[in-house]
Amino acid sequence: REGQVALRDSRALFASTSGTRSSFWAMSSRDGAGMQQRQADFVSGSALAVAGGGLRASSVATGLTSGLMVVAHDMRPGTESTPTLQGTGIYDNFASIASVSGGSWFAAELIYSTRFVQLVEEMAGSPAEAAQLHRQGWTMPWLSIARKNSPYVKLFARLAKQRGFVGVSQDIRLAGYFWKTGMTWTNWTLAMLQATAGIDMSTSLGSEVTPWAEGKAWLVCHVLTTPSVQDMRVVHIAEQRKPTRSITQFVANFPGQSIFTPAVYSYILGSGDAPAPIPYVAASALPPTSRLNYQGAVQTSSRACCGGAQERFTSEAHAGRFESIERGAHALPVVSCAAASSAAAGDVVLLAKPSLALDAVGADFAVWQGAGSASDCFERAARRVRDANAPDGVTQTALDGLADDRVQAVIDAGFSDPTGIAYAVRAGAREVVVYLNNEASNVPIDLTFLFVGGSEYAYAGGVHAKASPVFGQSANDMLAAYASFPQLKLCEGSTFVTAISVGTLQVSTVDSGLWGIPGGVEVTLHIVGVASTVTIGYVEDVYNYDILTQEVIQTVSSRSNSELVRGTVMPWFLGSADCGARPRSDQSTDEPSTTPAAESGTDDGSDV
């Protein structure tokens, strides 16, 4: 074994002869035997976790899928004329798919959209043209929604583009569209999934899926906002001024494990009206005895001169009951689930002033969820919130309605686990392949959330202060192990990809009440980490994601990386027995194409 490194805890970090498998031993943790007896492996088998990261996450996952299809097709010559997702079988061995944020956009489209699967297959068939294919099949349909903007929006967008701010220009157009149609995160997610994959509000978890996904569990990862009295924070459901009115919410009768409670919409794809295979939240994280407390206040204008006397209202509901979501999982709308998973700005509901500003213009960056029919649980809750924000909407009747429907804000899973790994482990996976999308430095910050001491890297204080590690190893040791992973050789001319690291970690869990995970469980993590210079979507030229997708495909499928990819990565997907075939000699993918159609910021006549 090579690459032996001494760790601070005097354990050894080992790398295999290929330099790709690392193992660092479990540090001491509490005895989790009692919790282990209570935990069931809800979904047995390995899992694929697709980390969050907006459009970057979606592009990286798309590129890895097409690239791995190229390699699998190359290893099985004569099986198909061109690679297909079902024919290559790269995802056949996974029992579950855990997705976060932008990873949930990717998963939703790959699961429910034949059109998107065809795009992925076309890119695998023509890696050198992947950027152009992705632009025509995904990016342009997405931008096309803004074509009906007002002349003023188009003028400002055009001026920004003329001055070289292509990403700002695109954001102005999209913002103009959503200002006109409704500035809610659910509406944003609907517009994107519908334009790029044909997924609309009629598509539910129980809808027909593409063949590769049949029988797999999809875990749509997100969090419930659950501040308690001890946190000194509340969820701001309604905030108004002149006169001052407000409705807030917090969890009572239970101290709370975290402001953000991990939650999951789960469903065995293609299983009809079967219930969710996994409890929505861990009972130890939010027990049925906890209560949702709704507080309303209205400043009586007639007494404003006398110190601002207030009229107050209150109502309560059970916090830990999610029977309708679990029993009716098949009826949950895919768009709403993906919106909850990706609501990265949804934590503004914990802040009074931003909530006041958003409520004033009818905008909402969180997703609201309630009780009742699963098919209507999102829209019904959203109506309750809209009614509460109407003039004179803060009343006892409004609070009772919120309590009757147990309305809560659900937001991006990145506030608990940006990778999806912990969700997969909670579901029963003991072997997880994860797609990471890192910043250009290739430091896997998202992974640090799961390890002891990770808060030093991931965040500092604030609303994240009560986050709970899942694995007993330290974040420092994990980062050292990741840094020792071998990297794929980048194709000449790569513009955005800075590194692709691959390797394996052996880790062990700690007893976690927040996750409902027992201590002492050994887990194998296979990691594909793609680092790039593109952002997750902030004022980024969206055409850059087309090029990023192609660079990932060509790097993974390059002959110069054949030994590492076929010898190390492909066994994670196909098993060792299927990874001994010789590569085809007619596949050349070393040079990324930068044709004019794939260049960032080119003009195709659409003026978007």
C-alpha positions in Angstrom: 0.0 0.0 0.0 1.2 3.5 -0.9 0.5 6.9 0.4 0.5 6.0 4.1 -0.2 9.1 6.2 -0.1 9.5 9.9 -3.2 11.2 11.3 -3.5 13.3 14.5 -5.4 10.6 16.3 -2.4 8.2 15.7 -4.6 6.1 13.4 -3.3 5.4 9.9 -4.7 6.5 6.6 -4.1 3.8 4.0 -4.3 4.1 0.2 -4.5 1.0 -2.0 -2.1 0.2 -4.8 -4.3 2.2 -7.2 -4.2 5.0 -4.7 -7.9 5.4 -4.6 -9.2 3.6 -1.5 -8.6 5.3 1.9 -9.6 4.1 5.3 -9.5 6.0 8.5 -10.7 4.3 11.6 -13.6 5.3 13.8 -12.9 7.5 16.8 -14.6 6.8 20.1 -18.3 7.5 20.1 -21.3 6.8 22.3 -22.7 3.4 22.3 -25.5 3.3 19.8 -26.7 -0.2 20.4 -30.1 0.9 21.8 -30.8 3.1 18.8 -29.5 0.5 16.4 -32.1 -1.9 17.7 -34.8 0.7 17.1 -33.6 1.6 13.6 -34.8 -0.4 10.6 -32.9 -0.5 7.3 -35.9 0.9 5.4 -34.2 0.6 2.0 -31.5 -2.1 1.8 -28.8 -1.8 -0.8 -26.4 0.8 -2.0 -27.4 4.4 -2.7 -26.4 7.2 -5.1 -26.3 10.6 -3.5 -26.4 13.7 -5.7 -25.2 16.7 -3.7 -26.8 20.1 -4.0 -25.3 23.2 -5.7 -27.9 24.7 -8.0 -27.3 24.6 -11.7 -23.7 23.6 -11.1 -24.9 20.4 -9.3 -27.4 19.6 -12.0 -24.8 20.1 -14.8 -22.1 18.0 -13.0 -24.5 15.2 -12.4 -25.6 15.3 -16.0 -22.1 15.3 -17.2 -21.1 12.4 -15.0 -24.1 10.4 -16.1 -23.3 10.8 -19.8 -19.6 10.3 -19.2 -20.0 7.1 -17.3 -22.4 5.9 -20.0 -19.7 6.4 -22.6 -17.2 4.4 -20.5 -19.7 1.6 -19.8 -20.6 1.4 -23.5 -16.9 1.3 -24.3 -16.4 -1.6 -21.9 -19.2 -3.7 -23.5 -18.6 -3.5 -27.2 -21.3 -4.7 -29.5 -24.2 -4.4 -27.0 -25.6 -1.2 -28.4 -24.8 1.1 -31.4 -24.9 4.1 -29.1 -25.0 4.4 -25.3 -28.4 4.4 -23.5 -29.1 4.8 -19.8 -30.9 1.5 -19.5 -28.6 -0.4 -21.8 -25.4 0.6 -20.1 -27.0 -0.1 -16.7 -24.8 2.4 -14.8 -27.5 3.0 -12.2 -29.0 -0.5 -12.0 -27.2 -1.5 -8.8 -28.5 1.3 -6.7 -31.5 0.7 -4.5 -32.1 4.4 -3.8 -31.3 7.9 -5.1 -30.9 10.6 -2.5 -30.9 14.1 -3.9 -30.4 17.6 -2.6 -31.3 21.0 -4.1 -29.9 21.2 -7.7 -29.3 17.5 -7.5 -33.1 17.1 -7.0 -33.7 19.0 -10.3 -31.4 16.6 -12.0 -33.0 13.5 -10.4 -36.5 14.7 -11.1 -35.7 15.1 -14.8 -33.8 11.8 -15.1 -36.6 9.9 -13.4 -39.7 11.5 -15.0 -38.7 13.0 -18.3 -38.0 10.8 -21.4 -37.0 14.0 -23.2 -34.2 14.7 -20.7 -33.0 11.1 -20.7 -32.8 11.3 -24.5 -30.6 14.5 -24.1 -28.3 12.7 -21.7 -28.0 9.8 -24.2 -27.4 12.1 -27.1 -24.5 13.7 -25.3 -23.1 10.3 -24.4 -23.3 9.4 -28.1 -21.5 12.7 -29.2 -19.3 13.9 -26.3 -17.5 16.4 -28.6 -20.9 18.1 -29.3 -22.3 17.8 -25.8 -22.2 21.6 -25.0 -24.1 22.4 -28.1 -26.6 19.6 -27.4 -27.1 20.7 -23.8 -27.6 24.3 -24.9 -30.2 23.5 -27.5 -32.0 20.8 -25.4 -31.9 22.4 -21.9 -30.5 25.9 -21.6 -32.3 27.6 -24.4 -35.7 26.2 -23.4 -35.1 27.5 -19.9 -34.2 31.0 -21.1 -37.0 31.0 -23.6 -39.6 31.6 -20.8 -38.5 35.2 -20.6 -39.3 36.0 -24.2 -42.6 37.7 -23.3 -41.1 40.2 -20.9 -42.0 43.8 -21.1 -40.0 46.1 -23.4 -38.4 47.8 -20.3 -37.1 44.5 -18.9 -35.7 43.6 -22.3 -34.0 47.0 -22.6 -32.3 46.7 -19.3 -31.2 43.1 -20.1 -29.9 44.2 -23.4 -27.9 47.0 -21.9 -26.3 44.6 -19.4 -25.4 42.2 -22.2 -23.9 44.9 -24.3 -21.6 45.8 -21.4 -20.4 42.3 -21.1 -22.6 41.3 -18.1 -24.2 38.2 -19.7 -25.1 36.5 -16.5 -26.7 39.7 -15.1 -28.6 40.1 -18.4 -30.1 36.6 -18.1 -31.0 37.2 -14.4 -32.8 40.4 -15.3 -34.9 38.6 -17.9 -35.7 35.7 -15.6 -36.5 38.1 -12.7 -38.8 40.0 -15.0 -40.7 36.9 -15.9 -41.2 35.8 -12.2 -42.1 39.3 -11.2 -45.0 39.1 -13.7 -46.0 35.5 -13.0 -45.4 35.2 -9.3 -42.2 35.4 -7.2 -42.4 32.2 -5.3 -39.7 29.5 -5.2 -42.3 26.9 -6.3 -43.2 28.9 -9.3 -39.5 29.2 -10.2 -39.0 25.5 -9.9 -42.1 24.7 -11.9 -41.0 27.0 -14.8 -37.6 25.4 -15.0 -38.7 21.8 -14.8 -41.6 22.4 -17.2 -39.4 24.3 -19.8 -36.5 21.8 -19.7 -38.2 18.5 -19.1 -42.0 18.8 -19.5 -42.6 18.2 -15.8 -45.6 20.2 -14.5 -47.8 20.2 -11.4 -49.7 17.2 -12.6 -46.6 15.1 -12.3 -46.6 13.3 -8.9 -44.1 10.9 -7.3 -46.4 8.1 -8.4 -46.4 9.2 -12.1 -44.9 7.0 -14.8 -41.1 6.9 -14.6 -38.4 6.2 -17.2 -37.4 2.5 -17.3 -34.0 2.8 -15.5 -35.7 4.2 -12.3 -38.4 1.5 -11.9 -38.3 0.0 -8.4 -35.8 2.4 -6.9 -36.4 4.6 -3.9 -36.2 8.3 -4.5 -35.3 10.3 -1.4 -36.1 14.0 -1.9 -34.1 15.6 0.8 -35.0 18.8 2.6 -35.5 20.3 6.1 -38.3 21.4 8.3 -37.7 24.8 10.0 -38.2 24.0 13.6 -36.8 26.7 15.9 -37.7 26.3 19.5 -38.0 28.7 22.4 -34.4 28.0 23.4 -33.1 29.0 19.9 -34.5 32.6 20.3 -35.8 32.4 16.8 -39.2 32.0 15.1 -40.6 31.4 11.7 -42.1 34.6 10.3 -45.2 33.5 8.5 -46.6 37.1 8.0 -45.0 40.5 8.6 -46.7 43.8 7.9 -46.3 47.4 8.8 -48.7 50.4 9.1 -50.2 49.0 11.2 -47.8 46.4 12.5 -49.1 42.8 12.1 -47.3 39.5 12.4 -47.7 35.8 12.7 -44.8 33.7 13.9 -44.3 30.1 14.7 -42.0 28.0 16.9 -41.8 24.5 18.4 -42.9 24.1 22.0 -42.9 21.3 24.6 -39.6 20.0 23.2 -36.1 21.6 23.2 -35.5 20.6 19.6 -32.4 18.9 18.2 -31.9 21.7 15.6 -33.4 24.7 14.0 -33.4 22.6 10.9 -34.9 19.1 11.2 -33.9 16.7 8.3 -36.9 15.4 6.5 -37.4 13.4 3.3 -40.2 12.7 0.8 -39.6 9.1 -0.1 -41.3 6.8 -2.6 -40.5 3.5 -4.4 -40.7 4.6 -8.0 -43.4 2.8 -10.0 -45.1 1.2 -6.9 -48.5 2.6 -7.4 -50.2 4.0 -4.3 -47.7 2.4 -1.9 -46.8 4.5 1.2 -43.5 6.1 1.8 -40.8 3.5 2.6 -39.1 5.8 5.1 -40.6 7.9 8.0 -40.7 11.5 7.1 -38.6 12.6 10.0 -36.8 10.6 12.8 -39.1 10.3 15.8 -36.2 11.2 18.0 -35.7 14.5 16.1 -39.3 15.7 16.4 -41.5 13.5 18.6 -45.3 13.6 18.4 -45.5 15.2 21.8 -43.9 18.4 20.5 -46.2 21.3 19.5 -46.3 23.9 16.8 -47.1 27.2 18.5 -48.5 30.0 16.3 -48.4 33.6 17.7 -50.3 36.5 16.1 -50.0 40.2 17.0 -51.8 43.3 15.6 -51.0 46.8 16.7 -54.3 48.6 17.3 -53.9 51.9 15.3 -56.2 53.8 17.7 -53.7 53.2 20.5 -50.5 53.7 18.5 -50.0 57.0 20.2 -50.2 55.4 23.6 -47.2 53.0 23.3 -48.5 50.7 20.5 -50.9 48.5 22.4 -51.4 45.1 20.7 -54.1 42.6 20.2 -52.6 39.0 20.5 -53.7 35.6 19.2 -52.4 32.1 19.7 -53.0 28.6 18.4 -51.3 25.2 18.7 -51.0 21.9 16.7 -49.1 18.7 17.0 -45.6 19.0 15.4 -44.5 15.5 14.8 -47.4 14.0 12.8 -46.9 13.5 9.0 -49.3 10.6 8.3 -50.7 12.2 5.1 -47.3 12.7 3.6 -46.2 9.2 4.4 -49.4 7.4 3.4 -50.0 9.5 0.3 -46.4 9.8 -0.9 -47.4 8.7 -4.4 -49.6 11.9 -4.8 -47.0 14.4 -3.8 -46.3 16.8 -6.7 -42.7 16.4 -8.0 -42.4 20.1 -8.5 -43.3 20.9 -4.9 -40.9 18.3 -3.6 -38.0 19.5 -5.8 -38.8 23.1 -4.8 -38.6 22.2 -1.1 -35.3 20.4 -1.6 -33.8 23.4 -3.4 -35.2 26.4 -1.5 -31.7 27.7 -0.6 -32.9 31.2 0.3 -35.8 29.8 2.3 -34.1 30.5 5.6 -35.1 34.1 5.3 -38.3 33.1 7.0 -36.2 33.1 10.2 -35.5 36.8 9.8 -38.1 39.5 10.4 -36.9 42.3 8.1 -36.3 40.2 5.0 -39.6 38.5 5.6 -41.3 41.9 5.8 -39.7 43.0 2.5 -40.7 39.8 0.7 -44.2 39.8 2.1 -44.7 43.4 0.9 -44.2 42.3 -2.8 -45.9 38.9 -2.5 -42.6 37.0 -2.8 -41.8 33.7 -1.0 -38.5 31.9 -1.1 -39.6 29.1 1.3 -42.1 26.3 0.4 -45.1 25.8 2.7 -46.3 22.4 3.7 -49.3 21.3 5.7 -51.6 18.4 6.6 -54.5 17.0 4.7 -54.4 15.4 1.3 -50.8 14.8 0.0 -51.8 16.1 -3.5 -53.0 19.4 -1.9 -50.8 19.7 1.1 -48.5 22.3 -0.4 -51.0 24.5 -2.2 -53.4 24.4 0.7 -50.6 25.6 3.1 -49.5 28.3 0.6 -53.1 29.6 0.5 -53.2 29.8 4.3 -50.0 31.8 4.2 -51.2 34.1 1.5 -54.5 34.7 3.4 -52.5 35.6 6.5 -50.5 38.2 4.6 -53.6 39.8 3.2 -54.8 43.2 4.6 -56.4 42.4 8.0 -55.3 38.8 7.5 -53.9 38.4 11.0 -56.9 37.1 13.0 -57.6 34.3 15.4 -59.4 32.5 12.5 -56.2 32.7 10.4 -54.1 31.3 13.2 -56.6 28.5 13.8 -56.5 27.7 10.1 -52.7 27.5 10.1 -52.8 25.2 13.2 -55.5 23.0 11.7 -53.3 22.4 8.6 -50.1 22.3 10.7 -48.4 24.7 8.2 -44.6 24.7 8.3 -41.8 26.0 6.1 -39.7 23.4 4.3 -36.4 24.5 2.7 -33.2 23.3 1.2 -31.6 20.1 2.5 -28.2 21.9 2.5 -29.0 23.4 5.9 -28.6 19.9 7.4 -26.6 17.8 4.8 -25.7 19.3 1.4 -24.5 15.9 0.1 -27.5 13.6 0.6 -25.2 11.0 2.3 -26.8 11.2 5.8 -30.3 10.8 4.3 -29.2 7.7 2.4 -27.6 6.2 5.6 -30.7 7.0 7.6 -32.7 5.1 5.0 -30.4 2.0 5.4 -27.6 2.4 2.9 -24.2 1.2 4.0 -22.5 1.9 0.7 -23.0 5.3 -0.9 -21.7 6.7 -4.1 -21.8 10.5 -4.0 -21.5 13.2 -6.7 -19.9 16.3 -5.2 -19.6 19.7 -7.0 -16.9 21.7 -5.3 -15.5 25.2 -5.7 -12.4 25.6 -7.8 -10.1 24.8 -4.9 -11.5 21.3 -4.8 -12.0 21.4 -1.0 -15.2 19.3 -0.2 -16.8 21.8 2.2 -20.2 20.2 1.9 -18.7 16.9 3.3 -17.5 18.6 6.4 -21.2 19.0 7.6 -21.2 15.3 8.4 -18.0 15.1 10.4 -16.9 16.1 13.9 -15.7 19.7 13.9 -17.2 20.4 10.5 -18.9 23.6 11.6 -15.4 25.2 11.6 -15.4 24.9 7.8 -19.1 24.9 6.8 -20.4 27.8 8.8 -19.9 29.9 11.9 -22.7 30.2 14.5 -25.9 31.7 13.5 -28.9 29.6 12.6 -26.6 26.5 12.0 -25.2 26.4 15.5 -26.9 23.2 16.6 -26.0 21.0 13.6 -25.1 17.4 14.5 -22.3 15.3 13.0 -23.2 11.9 11.5 -19.7 10.3 11.4 -17.2 10.0 14.2 -14.1 10.9 12.2 -13.0 14.5 12.3 -13.5 16.9 9.5 -9.7 17.5 9.4 -9.0 13.8 8.9 -11.6 13.6 6.2 -10.1 16.5 4.3 -6.7 15.0 4.6 -8.0 11.7 3.1 -9.8 13.5 0.3 -6.7 15.5 -0.6 -4.9 12.2 -1.1 -7.4 10.9 -3.7 -6.0 10.6 -7.2 -7.4 13.0 -9.8 -8.4 12.5 -13.4 -6.2 14.1 -16.0 -8.1 17.1 -17.4 -8.6 17.4 -21.1 -6.5 20.0 -22.9 -8.4 23.2 -23.2 -10.7 22.7 -20.2 -12.1 26.1 -19.3 -14.1 25.5 -16.1 -13.2 22.1 -14.6 -10.2 22.4 -12.3 -10.2 18.9 -10.8 -12.1 15.6 -10.6 -11.1 13.5 -7.6 -12.2 9.9 -7.0 -11.7 7.7 -4.0 -13.2 5.8 -1.1 -13.6 6.5 2.6 -14.5 4.0 5.3 -16.4 5.8 8.1 -18.5 5.0 11.1 -21.5 6.7 12.5 -22.1 8.3 15.8 -25.4 8.1 17.7 -27.5 10.9 16.3 -31.0 11.7 17.6 -31.4 14.4 15.0 -31.0 11.9 12.2 -32.3 8.8 14.0 -29.0 7.0 13.1 -27.4 4.7 15.6 -23.7 4.8 16.4 -21.1 2.3 15.3 -22.5 1.6 11.8 -19.7 1.1 9.2 -20.3 3.0 6.0 -18.4 3.0 2.7 -18.4 6.3 0.8 -17.3 6.3 -2.8 -16.7 9.9 -3.8 -16.6 11.6 -7.2 -15.7 15.2 -6.6 -15.9 17.7 -9.5 -14.3 21.1 -8.9 -14.9 24.0 -11.2 -14.8 27.8 -11.5 -18.5 28.2 -12.2 -20.9 29.3 -9.4 -24.0 27.5 -8.3 -26.0 30.1 -10.2 -25.3 33.6 -8.9 -25.1 36.0 -11.9 -23.4 33.2 -13.9 -23.7 33.1 -17.7 -25.9 30.0 -18.0 -24.2 29.0 -21.2 -21.2 28.2 -19.0 -23.1 25.2 -17.7 -23.2 23.8 -21.2 -19.5 23.8 -21.4 -19.0 22.5 -17.9 -21.3 19.5 -18.8 -19.2 18.7 -21.8 -15.9 19.1 -20.0 -17.1 16.6 -17.3 -18.2 14.1 -20.0 -15.0 14.3 -21.9 -12.7 14.1 -18.9 -14.5 11.0 -17.5 -14.5 9.3 -20.9 -11.0 10.3 -22.0 -8.7 7.4 -22.9 -6.0 9.0 -20.7 -8.2 8.3 -17.7 -9.3 4.9 -18.8 -7.2 2.9 -16.2 -8.4 5.0 -13.3 -12.0 5.2 -14.3 -12.4 1.6 -15.4 -10.4 0.2 -12.6 -11.6 2.3 -9.7 -14.9 4.1 -10.5 -16.8 1.7 -12.7 -16.8 -1.1 -10.1 -18.8 1.2 -7.9 -21.5 1.3 -10.5 -21.3 -2.0 -12.4 -19.6 -4.3 -9.9 -16.1 -5.8 -10.3 -17.2 -8.7 -12.5 -18.3 -6.4 -15.3 -15.3 -4.2 -15.4 -12.7 -6.3 -17.2 -13.6 -5.7 -20.9 -11.1 -4.0 -23.1 -12.0 -0.5 -24.3 -13.2 0.1 -27.8 -10.6 1.7 -30.1 -13.0 4.0 -32.0 -13.9 6.3 -29.1 -12.0 9.5 -29.0 -13.0 12.1 -26.4 -9.8 13.7 -25.3 -10.3 17.2 -26.8 -13.1 19.4 -25.6 -14.9 21.2 -28.4 -15.3 24.9 -28.2 -17.4 25.4 -31.3 -19.1 28.9 -31.7 -22.5 27.4 -30.7 -21.0 26.2 -27.4 -19.2 29.4 -26.5 -20.4 31.4 -23.6 -22.4 34.5 -24.4 -22.9 33.9 -28.1 -25.9 35.4 -29.8 -28.4 32.9 -31.3 -30.9 35.5 -32.3 -33.2 34.8 -29.4 -32.0 37.9 -27.4 -32.1 36.0 -24.1 
